[in-house]
Amino acid sequence: MEQPDKTWAWWGGKYHWGSKEEALKGVSTKEQEEYGQNQDDCWRCGRTGHRTYECFSFNTRRGTALLTASWKVAAVG
């Protein structure tokens, strides 16, 4: 398995963003506020089923492109 870049941390068998700031990079304040109103939604992409630190989405619910880790891009591409 390829090693993740320094933006990602390995915790309990899953990749996670290293910090909230890294996870939310590129997400507008307006979207963060909208998604943060519902505690079940991820503040990064706005979807349910995971938390901000676990988010692997390529775009937000509104279609904003999100940053991805190099290991994720390599696995998909």
MDAnalysis code that builds the backbone (N, CA, C; Angstrom):
import MDAnalysis as mda
import numpy as np

u = mda.Universe.empty(231, n_residues=77, atom_resindex=np.repeat(np.arange(77), 3), trajectory=True)
u.add_TopologyAttr("name", ["N", "CA", "C"] * 77)
u.add_TopologyAttr("resid", np.arange(1, 78))
u.add_TopologyAttr("resname", ["MET", "GLU", "GLN", "PRO", "ASP", "LYS", "THR", "TRP", "ALA", "TRP", "TRP", "GLY", "GLY", "LYS", "TYR", "HIS", "TRP", "GLY", "SER", "LYS", "GLU", "GLU", "ALA", "LEU", "LYS", "GLY", "VAL", "SER", "THR", "LYS", "GLU", "GLN", "GLU", "GLU", "TYR", "GLY", "GLN", "ASN", "GLN", "ASP", "ASP", "CYS", "TRP", "ARG", "CYS", "GLY", "ARG", "THR", "GLY", "HIS", "ARG", "THR", "TYR", "GLU", "CYS", "PHE", "SER", "PHE", "ASN", "THR", "ARG", "ARG", "GLY", "THR", "ALA", "LEU", "LEU", "THR", "ALA", "SER", "TRP", "LYS", "VAL", "ALA", "ALA", "VAL", "GLY"])
u.atoms.positions = np.array([
    [0.842, -1.184, 0.000],
    [0.000, 0.000, 0.000],
    [0.885, 1.243, 0.000],
    [0.565, 2.181, -0.845],
    [1.322, 3.428, -0.932],
    [1.107, 4.266, 0.324],
    [2.148, 4.915, 0.790],
    [2.058, 5.761, 1.973],
    [1.284, 7.040, 1.653],
    [0.422, 7.496, 2.562],
    [-0.320, 8.736, 2.332],
    [0.595, 9.944, 2.439],
    [0.181, 11.053, 1.829],
    [0.960, 12.277, 1.991],
    [0.717, 12.838, 3.379],
    [1.461, 13.904, 3.744],
    [1.406, 14.407, 5.115],
    [0.079, 15.076, 5.472],
    [-0.804, 15.290, 4.502],
    [-2.102, 15.882, 4.779],
    [-3.033, 14.899, 5.470],
    [-2.737, 13.616, 5.388],
    [-3.600, 12.584, 5.940],
    [-2.945, 11.905, 7.127],
    [-3.744, 11.483, 8.074],
    [-3.255, 10.734, 9.234],
    [-3.961, 9.382, 9.270],
    [-3.289, 8.375, 9.741],
    [-3.854, 7.028, 9.828],
    [-4.301, 6.783, 11.258],
    [-5.601, 6.643, 11.484],
    [-6.148, 6.400, 12.814],
    [-7.106, 5.237, 12.759],
    [-6.877, 4.216, 13.517],
    [-7.822, 3.118, 13.662],
    [-8.234, 2.438, 12.370],
    [-7.336, 2.355, 11.407],
    [-7.648, 1.634, 10.185],
    [-8.301, 2.457, 9.096],
    [-8.431, 3.765, 9.280],
    [-9.032, 4.633, 8.270],
    [-8.137, 5.842, 8.048],
    [-8.194, 6.361, 6.832],
    [-7.509, 7.625, 6.581],
    [-8.397, 8.766, 7.054],
    [-7.780, 9.751, 7.657],
    [-8.478, 10.929, 8.142],
    [-7.670, 12.165, 7.783],
    [-8.344, 13.288, 7.651],
    [-7.638, 14.554, 7.490],
    [-6.874, 14.825, 8.778],
    [-5.709, 15.449, 8.673],
    [-4.867, 15.733, 9.826],
    [-5.428, 16.799, 10.753],
    [-6.231, 17.728, 10.219],
    [-6.843, 18.772, 11.038],
    [-8.123, 19.253, 10.367],
    [-8.943, 19.942, 11.135],
    [-10.185, 20.489, 10.591],
    [-9.885, 21.497, 9.489],
    [-8.846, 22.314, 9.684],
    [-8.476, 23.325, 8.695],
    [-8.101, 22.693, 7.353],
    [-7.337, 21.581, 7.395],
    [-6.965, 20.877, 6.166],
    [-8.193, 20.288, 5.481],
    [-9.077, 19.713, 6.265],
    [-10.277, 19.084, 5.709],
    [-11.181, 20.110, 5.029],
    [-11.260, 21.304, 5.600],
    [-12.184, 22.312, 5.086],
    [-11.557, 23.255, 4.064],
    [-10.299, 23.050, 3.722],
    [-9.641, 23.904, 2.741],
    [-10.401, 23.840, 1.418],
    [-10.760, 25.014, 0.892],
    [-11.484, 25.082, -0.371],
    [-12.996, 25.089, -0.235],
    [-13.505, 24.880, 0.975],
    [-14.950, 24.910, 1.206],
    [-15.317, 26.306, 1.696],
    [-16.257, 26.945, 1.027],
    [-16.627, 28.313, 1.394],
    [-17.205, 28.365, 2.800],
    [-17.066, 29.516, 3.435],
    [-17.622, 29.720, 4.768],
    [-19.135, 29.521, 4.740],
    [-19.761, 29.971, 3.665],
    [-21.217, 29.820, 3.535],
    [-21.612, 28.339, 3.543],
    [-20.888, 27.520, 2.797],
    [-21.185, 26.087, 2.779],
    [-20.900, 25.448, 4.136],
    [-19.799, 25.825, 4.777],
    [-19.478, 25.269, 6.090],
    [-20.585, 25.576, 7.090],
    [-21.086, 26.804, 7.069],
    [-22.162, 27.195, 7.985],
    [-23.443, 26.427, 7.676],
    [-23.761, 26.282, 6.391],
    [-24.960, 25.542, 5.989],
    [-24.873, 24.080, 6.422],
    [-23.764, 23.427, 6.126],
    [-23.604, 22.013, 6.447],
    [-23.478, 21.785, 7.943],
    [-22.935, 22.753, 8.670],
    [-22.741, 22.630, 10.110],
    [-24.012, 22.756, 10.922],
    [-25.104, 23.208, 10.299],
    [-26.373, 23.357, 11.016],
    [-26.962, 21.999, 11.408],
    [-26.717, 20.992, 10.613],
    [-27.213, 19.650, 10.913],
    [-26.043, 18.812, 11.424],
    [-26.110, 18.350, 12.641],
    [-24.997, 17.605, 13.241],
    [-24.731, 16.278, 12.557],
    [-25.677, 15.781, 11.770],
    [-25.479, 14.518, 11.063],
    [-24.734, 14.698, 9.745],
    [-24.589, 15.940, 9.286],
    [-23.922, 16.213, 8.012],
    [-22.431, 16.432, 8.197],
    [-21.671, 16.033, 7.193],
    [-20.248, 16.342, 7.141],
    [-20.105, 17.819, 6.801],
    [-19.281, 18.557, 7.527],
    [-19.094, 19.984, 7.279],
    [-18.290, 20.232, 6.007],
    [-17.635, 19.207, 5.498],
    [-16.795, 19.350, 4.302],
    [-17.618, 19.198, 3.020],
    [-18.426, 18.152, 2.931],
    [-19.172, 17.895, 1.693],
    [-20.676, 18.083, 1.845],
    [-21.187, 18.084, 3.088],
    [-22.610, 18.285, 3.323],
    [-23.441, 17.018, 3.288],
    [-22.793, 15.879, 3.156],
    [-23.521, 14.610, 3.096],
    [-23.520, 13.924, 4.466],
    [-24.398, 12.943, 4.630],
    [-24.467, 12.201, 5.889],
    [-23.690, 10.896, 5.763],
    [-23.479, 10.227, 6.903],
    [-22.826, 8.919, 6.893],
    [-21.368, 8.943, 7.303],
    [-20.799, 10.115, 7.487],
    [-19.403, 10.227, 7.917],
    [-19.181, 11.614, 8.520],
    [-18.061, 11.789, 9.155],
    [-17.688, 13.066, 9.763],
    [-16.667, 13.789, 8.890],
    [-16.468, 15.051, 9.173],
    [-15.560, 15.899, 8.389],
    [-14.177, 15.276, 8.259],
    [-13.618, 14.762, 9.348],
    [-12.271, 14.196, 9.324],
    [-12.171, 12.939, 8.454],
    [-13.299, 12.281, 8.189],
    [-13.310, 11.051, 7.411],
    [-13.716, 11.265, 5.954],
    [-13.958, 12.494, 5.554],
    [-14.550, 12.793, 4.247],
    [-13.604, 12.487, 3.087],
    [-14.100, 11.716, 2.130],
    [-13.340, 11.334, 0.947],
    [-13.976, 11.891, -0.326],
    [-14.970, 12.760, -0.198],
    [-15.720, 13.258, -1.351],
    [-14.859, 14.087, -2.295],
    [-15.218, 14.038, -3.568],
    [-14.539, 14.833, -4.585],
    [-15.188, 16.199, -4.764],
    [-16.452, 16.345, -4.317],
    [-17.124, 17.639, -4.398],
    [-18.180, 17.739, -3.301],
    [-18.614, 18.985, -3.048],
    [-19.633, 19.206, -2.031],
    [-21.004, 18.903, -2.604],
    [-21.981, 18.923, -1.742],
    [-23.369, 18.706, -2.148],
    [-23.791, 19.740, -3.191],
    [-23.218, 20.940, -3.131],
    [-23.525, 22.011, -4.081],
    [-22.670, 21.949, -5.345],
    [-21.695, 21.023, -5.384],
    [-20.870, 20.866, -6.582],
    [-19.496, 21.511, -6.538],
    [-19.117, 22.117, -5.415],
    [-17.789, 22.706, -5.279],
    [-16.740, 21.604, -5.258],
    [-15.713, 21.712, -6.103],
    [-14.641, 20.713, -6.142],
    [-13.834, 20.764, -4.854],
    [-13.504, 19.583, -4.322],
    [-12.731, 19.479, -3.085],
    [-11.349, 18.903, -3.367],
    [-10.386, 19.241, -2.517],
    [-9.046, 18.680, -2.621],
    [-9.090, 17.203, -2.267],
    [-8.239, 16.425, -2.903],
    [-8.126, 15.007, -2.563],
    [-6.667, 14.687, -2.289],
    [-6.448, 13.668, -1.502],
    [-5.079, 13.241, -1.194],
    [-4.477, 12.548, -2.407],
    [-3.159, 12.609, -2.530],
    [-2.490, 12.014, -3.681],
    [-2.737, 10.511, -3.767],
    [-2.824, 9.792, -2.642],
    [-3.065, 8.349, -2.684],
    [-4.465, 8.055, -3.217],
    [-5.438, 8.921, -2.929],
    [-6.795, 8.715, -3.420],
    [-6.859, 8.927, -4.926],
    [-6.198, 9.960, -5.417],
    [-6.177, 10.253, -6.856],
    [-5.499, 9.087, -7.599],
    [-4.388, 8.569, -7.072],
    [-3.668, 7.475, -7.702],
    [-4.525, 6.213, -7.754],
    [-5.311, 5.968, -6.705],
    [-6.144, 4.770, -6.647],
    [-7.300, 4.843, -7.657],
    [-7.797, 6.029, -7.897],
    [-8.926, 6.212, -8.814],
    [-8.453, 6.336, -10.243],
    [-7.360, 7.087, -10.453],
    [-6.864, 7.392, -11.797],
    [-6.069, 6.322, -12.355],
])
